[in-house]
Amino acid sequence: MQLTEGIAERVRLLCDENGITVNRLLTSCGINTSLITDLNKGRVPSAEKILKIAEHFGVTTDYLIGNYVAPIQVPEALSEVQVAFHRGEFEDLTQDEVDKLAEYAKFIKAQRDEK
């Protein structure tokens, strides 16, 4: 499987899982819909486009290019630290560990709100 086929397949899968079309995804990310044609012609998208798509879905760029089998879903409670995930600072965390981070973040926010 070529790199572009892997990216295209993962993008379609994420769109299906989130109930949106690829065109809608690209439009909401500010990416020209010609990316679909580029992928079909075997062109690799720019790192910027891959990053925008990864950020949209809360997955790593490594997942999009095929370095991981399953994406790590970054919970909404951790949206502020998504950049750290994209920098690779948390690449070795399991989904269970990411979920625990989200629980801890919610706990801290709840304590702050009680004050």
N, C-alpha and C positions, 0 to 999 in steps of 0.2 A: 504494500500500500504506500502510495506517495504521501509526502507530508501534506500537500494540499487536500488530498482525499480525506485524510485523518481530521484535519481542521474542519472541513466542510461537514463531515459526518458528525463531529461533536457539536458543531454549531446547530445543525438540524435537530439533534437529540435534545440539546438544551432548550431550543425554541419549542419543541414538542412538549417537553416536560413543563414548560412555563406558559403554554397556551398562546404563543405568539407566532407570527410568521417571520421568516428570515428577513423579508423586506421591512417589516415593522421594526425588527431589531436594529437593522442597519440605519434606518431613518432616525430612530430614537438615540442611536449612538453617534449620529452625525457622519455616518460613513456612506459614501455613494453606493447605490445598489449595483453598480457595475462590479462590485467585489464578487458577486455570484458568478458572473461571466469569467472573471479572472481565475477563480478557483476551478471552474470547469475547464479552463485552458491550461491548468497546471501551474499558474503563477502563485507564488507564496505572498500572502499579504504582508504589509509592513508591520514592524513590531508595534507601532502606535495603534494600528487597527486591531491587532490581536489583543493588546492591552485594554482597549476600550470595550471589546466584547467580553473579555474576562471580568472586568470591573462591573459590567452590566449584570452578569450572572453571579458574581461573587465566587468565581472559581479562579484557579491559578492559570497563568499563561502556559505553564508546563502541561497542565491538563489539556488545554486546547491544541497544543502541538503534538500531543501523544506521549508525553513522558510519564503519565499516570493513568491508571485504569479507571479510577473513580475520582470525581471532583470533590474537593473539600468545600462544603457549603458554609459560607461565612454567615452566621446568624446576624440579623438586622441589629441586634444589640451591640455588635462589634463592628459596625460599619466604619467607625472612625479609625480602626486599626487595619482595615483592608489593605492599605498601602504597605504595611509590614508584611502581609502575606504575599503581595506582588513582588516585593523586594527579595522574597525567599527566606525571610527571617524565621518563618514558621513551617518551612517545607517538610520537616521531619515529624510534625504533629499528626496524630491519627484523628479521624473524625470524632472519636470519643473524647479526645483531649480538647479539640476545638469546642465541642459541646460543653465541656466542663468550664472552659474559659468564658463562654457565653453565660452560663449559670452564675459564675463568680461576678461577672460584670453586672448582671441583674441584681445580685445580692448587694454589691457596693452601691448601686444606684438607689436601691430601696433604703439602705441605711442613710444615705445622704438625704433622701426625701423625708425621712422620719425626723430629721433635725429641724 
